[in-house]
Amino acid sequence: PSMKLKSVLSVVDREPVVSPEMMRMILWLKENTFCTFYEALRTILPSGMNISINEKYSFCEDADFTCLTDEERNLAGFLKNAASEREFDELLESSSENGKRQVIESLVEKGIIRRVSETSQRVKDKTMRMIKLTEACVNEPGMFRFTPKQKQVINLLSENGSASVKEVCYICSVTEAVIKNLIKNGACEEFSVPDYRLPGEEKYEPDALGKIVLSEAQNRVFSRVSEVISEGRPHCFLLHGVTGSGKTSVFIKLIEKTLSEGKTAMLLIPEISLTPQIVENFCRLFGGTVSVIHSNLSLGQRLEEYRRIEAGLSKIVVGTRSAVFAPLENIGLIIMDEEGERSYKSDSAPRYTTSAVAKERCRTHGAVLLLGSATPSVESYYYARKGVYELLELTERFNKSDLPHVEIVDMNAERANGNTSEFSEVLVHEIRHNLEAGEQTILLLNRRGYHTVISCAGCSSPVYCPNCSIPYTYHKANNSLVCHYCGSIAELPEKCPGCGGTVFKQMGFGTQKMEEQLEALFPDARILRMDADTTFSRYAYEKNFKDFADKKYDIMVGTQMIGKGLDFPDVTLVGIVTADKSLFSGDFRSYERTFSLITQVAGRSGRGGKKGRAYLQTFMPDHYVLGLAAAQNYAGFYREEIALRKTLIFPPVCDICVIGISSVSDAAAAAASAVTLKIIKDVIKSEQIKFPLRVLGPVQSGIAKMNGKYRYRLILKCKNNKETRSFIRRVLLKTAEYREYSNVNIYADMNGDIV
């Protein structure tokens, strides 16, 4: 059939923005995560590459008014008589707003006014101003007359071909005026080249790699993975190593091996807080071949790193989840450290799992995927036990030191003995001992703010965020209430909206209050608080962790960002203040995440050769998850958890697809969720679906309202394959056909959280 195609006005990009591999990745994301092409493209490219198109209009001087209507002639006359470019633009804008857009379009078509589209990039590529001799100057230098300073510039360029403007000014001791005159006279010409910084060069220590010596157990892991890297075939390993077993040293030697074979490597980490330590170490070992990608970089920094990787100047990429899309060529190895972490799953479209994207890239490049953790996800360990992944283990700490001694502290007994503090007597005693010994302490409380809840003393009703169905958290520093879900801030209320009471009580305990109580208990201690409220600055992580490593602080207080991957040799004590709070979060992975966090944070203790201790405070001292975490018994935890998952039919014995429905109207969201269930049943019946499928819901989500939207969900227990995804896609399309729910957002999330 004949189609009317629009003409190409201009080519925006000088070179293709998306490589063939990334084009395939866009298609893969669309197929596997139910996203659009645009959402996939937006995720793969750095934000700074966004192009905006601005339309510029001007009047054609030789315009013919004879073919115009009265309305067109009237507007054209005004435009022709505009006193300035600004007045011309204002006339066009007001005409467009007053319903004369069609008249303007007609004037463009009839050649009365000219329209030119100008493109601009949100963040400019960083370039360097260069200078070189013109052909005329090279072939016939005698036709030019130069001053002594100009001769110095000409001689430098004759010897080197080209140089940056800054270099010429510095070496020849001239100003830019000298260069401008040479360009004006036709002896030189200016051009630009991409300016890539090499951030690790100043930290590079050429001999540092040779100083890393692997133990016998580490060497076995290294040899096996190296063998497959050399074969150049896609393969997935799961490295299960206890905390302090030296997994990072193995990673470094494997990356060195990968680079020696002319390939590139990627190290993915779960938390931004881990990047300063790791990047500094990698720059010391590998110099300027290292690029870093994470969300705390500025737009300009992200684009610059992307360009360096794209140009082949970076051979190693270190970063968080989004770094998995880095445009590396000839990948030989992708490492996912702490692979079971929740942060590796995207909560917004495309809702991908980092390990799935990494597997796809390894399949394309014939690369090895190495998943590493002291507490692997139940799914990964299940696949390793089944032989889908190859299991490798490091069962001892690198320096043969013992794992930290972990003691469970019964807070019920503390209360019975009259201790109303959040700190048990034994933990206070141990902190004091550490301060006297000059050793460092880490205290974990996975809750920001000062008090958890502010509630009415009369009716006990908490002060809720108006946008979300959860109470505000009180922050003492600015005496305000903050919602940790939508970010809204409110002042303390004068009256209870429920009963009108004017007296409020404060309940709960956050990192701000913990810091304050520690200062009262240990007035001479130097305390560092690390949570989302104290790390807004782009460089806060790096500075704070460096200061702690340099022993400028005695105690670090923080949320889960301090719980994993950090290595401080002088930390000999860890306190987990409320270990049981995350056990009942409403998600089937809550036991797994609690076990992982406790095991990992306890493992920060005793890594420098000294004996480590950890104290786990809880009101549920007999809970088996806490007991297994205290014993750091992952195998025992896995046996309990996999039995539970099999009984309840949860991953890894099946997949789950969460269909989320949200709207500013509770009634619309509820109705749309009911319609979605009906469509699912209708499609199953009409298409006689035979594959296994179990539908749960719809029900309100665990947090019923967030960011001003009411939330419902359905859960599909299924198998994540092409047939199932096609079925889900048809359901989403049929639901979208209901025009009355055009303001309802519906999405599908494969293996996402069910809260």
RORO-753996 format. One record per residue (C-alpha): residue in one letter; y, x, z. Coordinates in pm, whole numbers, plus 50000, padded with zeros to 5 digits. Layout:
<rs>
AYXZ...
</rs>
This chain:
<rs>
P500005000050000S503545011349926M505535022850228K509235028350278L509635062750429K512775076450586S514115108750440V514055140850646L517625148250753S516965182650898V514225204451045V514805207251420D512475236151506R512335269351323E508625273351404P505875248451496V506335237651858V502675229051914S499795251951820P496625237851659E494825241751994M497525222752182M497475195651914R493775191251985M494565190952357I497085162652306L494375142352133W491915151052412L494365139752683K495025107052501E491295100152469N490325110052824T493275099053039F494535067052865C498005081652805T500275080452499F500865108952253Y504365113452394E503145115752755A500615142352655L503185162352455R505735160252737T503165174552980I502155203652758L505665215552669P508155228752928S510955204453014G513675227352882M512435223352523N513625187252505I515815181852199S518705157352199I520115144351870N523815135951848E525315117651551K528635130951424Y530805109551191S533665119650961F535745102050693C535045109950325E538405118450162D537335107249812A536015073549938D536205043649699F537415011849877T536894988449577C533324979049666L534074969950028T534194935950195D537364925950380E535794934450717E534604968450590R537994976050428N539774967050751L537654990750963A537775018350698G541575016350700F541745021251074L539345050851054K541265067150768N544525065350962A543065079651285A545455106151416S542745128951554E539005134651566R538965120451918E540755088251808F538295085451514D535315087551755E536875062451997L537455037251713L533825040451604E532555036451961S534655005452032S533654990051696S529984995851774E530354979852119N532144949651965G529214940551743K530284959151428R527314982751414Q526174967551084V529644972950934I529505009751032E526025013350876S527314997250556L530255021850541V527765050650572E525575036650291K528625031650064G529845067350119I533035058150305I532105077350621R529695106450654R527065108950930V525535142151033S522825145551300E523295175551528T520455187351750S520785205652078Q518135219352311R518345210152679V517885246552780K518835273552531D516375301152447K517545333352606T518655357452333M520025392752313R522975402052087M521935430351856I523835451551600K522725471451295L524285488350988T524875467450676E523195477250349A526575488150213C527075512150504V523545526150471N523775531450093E527445541750058P528815553550394G531635572250214M533395539850124F534225534150495R536735552250715F535815553951084T537655563151401P535945588651632K534585560951857Q533345541051557K531565572451429Q529665574551759V528415538951708I527485545551342N525545577051438L523635558551713L522655530351475S521725555151199E519255571951435N517795540551596G518125513551328S519455487651573A520485483851936S521795457152169V525565453052198K525315461652570E523365493652495V525865504852229C528825499052462Y527125518152745I525735547752546C528825553052329S531335544352604V533115519252379T534365483752425E533185453452227A536455455052031V535155486351853I532005467751750K533975437051637N536125458951408L533005474851255I531625440051184K534985428551044N535095458750810G531585451650680A529975483250821C527835465151080E526325430851127E525315412251441F522055393051492S520075378751783V516545384551912P514675366952196D515415383052531Y512275384652744R512435399153092L509425417353235P509635406053599G506815427053735E507685461153592E509725472853891K506805464854127Y504075480053909E501875506554074P499615521853805D497055534754057A496785502754263L493875487354068G491705517854126K492125514154502I490305480554506V486675487554595L484155459054593S481325454854842E477735451654728A477905413454748Q481205412554558N479775435754292R476865412154230V479315383854161F481515406553948S478585419153738R477215384353665V480565369453560S481505400853360E478285397953165V479155362853044I482795372452970S481485399652737E479175374852566G482165353052477R480485319652545P481835290652751H480245289453094C481205275753438F480565293653768L481145280654120L481925308654364H481365296554720G482655323054960V483515320055328T487145325155430G488005362255419S485015371055197G487235388454941K487215363054658T490695374454549S489505410454503V486705397754279F489235377154081I491445407854029K488595429953906L487385402353671I490895398553526E491035436353476K487685434353295T488935405353078L492075424352976S490025455352892E488175434552631G491445424452464K491405389252610T493835370152833A493295354353174M494625326053388L494645321853767L495355286653892I496335280554254P496775247054433E500035251954624I503445265754526S503495281754870L500715305554762T502575319354459P504875344954628Q502035364754789I499785362954483V502495370354226E503795400454419N500245413854441F499535407754071C502825423553958R501975454154167L498575455853998F499335444953641G503095449553597G505035430153335T501975413953177V502095386453444S503825352853391V504335326253656I504475288553602H505165262753873S507555233953939N509925253754163L511145274553868S514405264053707L514245248453359G515535280953211Q512925301753394R510115278653281L511215280452919E511585318152938E508085322453081Y506695298852815R508335319452538R506995352052683I503455338152690E503835323252341A505055356952207G501985374552348L503975395352599S502075380552894K498335385752923I497945369553266V499275335553375V499455326553744G500485291653841T499865257053976R498355227253793S500705226753492A499935263353412V496585252253266F498535243052949A500125277652911P500055288352541L497755318252595E495735329952296N492215344652308I491495333352665G488535351052825L488715338353183I490225308953374I490005310253754M490675279853975D491185291254334E490525265154607E489185243054329G488595212354547E492255207654635R493835173354581S496885188954411Y494795197454103K494745160154013S497785145653836D499105112753977S501245103853675A500435100153307P498535118253176R496345114953487Y494205145553422T491995166953642T492855203853603S489205214853597A488485191053307V491395205453105A490285240853194K486735233253076E488085220352745R490175251852693C487185273852783R485105254952529T487735262052263H488085299152344G484495307252442A485795315852790V484445316153143L485655290853401L485315303953757L485785278054033G486275294354372S486555280754726A485365283855084T485115245855080P484185234554726S484575198154632V481415177954691E481335170654316S481405207554218Y478745217654471Y476575188654353Y476825200653991A476065236354101R472965224754289K471855205653978G472365236153754V475305222153556Y477395250453706E476015284353805L476305289654182L477435323354320E477905329454694L479675353354931T478295345755276E480065372755482R483625384355536F484605414955334N485115438455630K481945425955804S484125410256075D483015377856233L484405344356133P486945331756389H485605315256701V486585278456681E486765257456997I487105219557001V489595207657266D489115172157401M492605157257431N491175127357622A490315151357906E493815166357883R495355131857928A492985124158218N494155156158387G497785145358357N498785166158053T500965143557836S502095171957610E500895175557252F499675210457342S496495214957544E496575238857840V494175262857669L496295264157350V499465271257551H497615298957738E496365314457413I499805313257248R501275330957553H498505357157534N499265363357165L502985367357234E502255392957506A499845411657277G502345412356988E500015392056764Q500945362256547T500025325456568I499795297156313L500035260856427L499145232756187L500435197256218N500155177855894R503175156155962R506815163155879G509795150556074Y510515146556447H508955113456552T506415095956332V507715060856399I510825044256545S509975009356672C511634980956861A511034982057238G511024943957247C508664933056967S507114967456886S507904962756517P508464996256338V511535002456122Y510154999455769C511435014555446P512724985355231N511155000954919C507725008455067S505334991155305I505365020355550P507605028855847Y510395054355826T509995088855985Y512765100456218H514415134156141K516415147756432A518295174856238N520505149156063N519745119856298S518385098656014L515325079355901V513515092555593C510755077055381H508315104355278Y507085083454985C510215072854797G512735096354960S515165069355077I517345077755378A518745053255634E520755054655955L519205044356285P519555006256309E521724990156576K519554958856589C515904951056522P515724930456199G512844910656351C513954900256701G517514913456724G516664937757004T518934967857052V516534991757231F514235013557024K511395036357129Q510205067956960M506515073956897G504485101256736F504975138056681G506145157856376T506765194356291Q510425192156398K509485179956746M506675205356772E509155233256694E511505219856964Q508745218057228L507555253157145E511105266157189A511155250257536L507745264857630F508375299457482P512165305057473D511825341357360A509395334057075R510605336356716I509445304356546L509275297156172R508855260956057M507325256155712D507295221055566A508875202455274D512135198855471T512615236455517T511515248155172F513935229954941S515325262854815R513595277954513Y513095310854698A512385297055048Y508615302155025E508925338354919K511535347455180N509865329355470F506365342455403K507675377755354D509565375755682F506425363455859A504345391355701D506985416355818K506545402756174K510075388756198Y508455357456347D505785352956615I504715317056544M504515297856217V504545259956247G503775239455938T502025212955737Q499085217855501M501125241655281I500325269255533G496655260255559K495065277555263G495015310255073L497555329255283D496635363355422F498475376655728P496535405155896D498275400956234V497425363956275T494715361756541L495275326156667V495315292656488G495985259356654I495235226256479V497275201556680T495945167856559A492715174856375D491435139056349K494435120856196S493235124855835L489655112655895F490505076455824S493025077755540G491255050055348D489885071955067F486195080655034R487185117555019S488915116955362Y486005134055543E485855160855275R489585167855293T489595169155673F486655193555676S488315215055411L491715216755582I490265225755923T487895251955781Q490585267655567V493335269255829A490925282856090G490055309655834R493655322955841S492775338756177G491255373256227R491585386055870G492955420355963G489985433656158K490935418556494K488885390256644G490235356156543R490335323856746A491085287956652Y491595257156870L490995222756728Q492675195056932T491225160256889F490695126657057M487305124356879P485495155956996D482045142556907H482765134256542Y480265152856325V482855163356064L484915181456329G481805197756474L480675210656134A484195222556053A484365241256385A481045257856300Q482335264155944N479025250155825Y479705238755468A476025234155378G475545210855676F478645190955585Y477515188055222R474115173955327E475775147055540E478425138455282I476185136854974A473795113655160L476745090755240R478025091654880K474585082954742T474255053654982L477705039654899I477555049454528F480625071654506P481235103554304P479455125554219V476575100754174C478925079653961D482515080453837I485235056753949C488105043753742V491045029753936I493005003553743G496415001753910I498824972653874S502414973754004S505564952953973V508844945854152S507444910554194D504504906854431A503454874254262A503514890053914A501454919954029A498894897554200A498634874453896A498314903753654S495514918953864A493634885653856V494114883553477T492854919253438L489674910453629K489184879753405I489624901153092I487054926253222K484524898353278D485294882552938V484854915652753I481584922952936K480294888452839S481594886652480E480544922052388Q477324920452590I478094953152768K474834970052868F476005002453032P476105003453416L479384990053552R480394976053890V483814960353949L485474958954292G488684939654362P491404932454290V492924940154630Q496274952654754S496514990454755G496395009055086I500175012955063A500974978054937K504544986054832M505985019054712N509285027454545G510174990554539K506974980354357Y504084959554489R500714975454417Y497224961754348R494094978554224L490644972854082I487884998754108L485295003353836K482175022853932C480935036553603K480055067653402N482925087053247N481795087752884K483205077652547E481665042852559T483135034852902R486575048652815S486625027752498F485804996752705I488615004252954R491075010252671R490244976252519V490804959552857L494214976252893L495244965752541K494164929652596T496064928352926A499184941752753E499074912052513Y500154888652795R503924887152739E504564871153077Y503464904053237S505724926353028N507434938453348V504124947353511N502884983253491I499124987253437Y497335020653417A493815035153441D493015066253643M489565081553606N488315095953937G491695091654105D492365083254470I491565047554575V494235044554848
</rs>
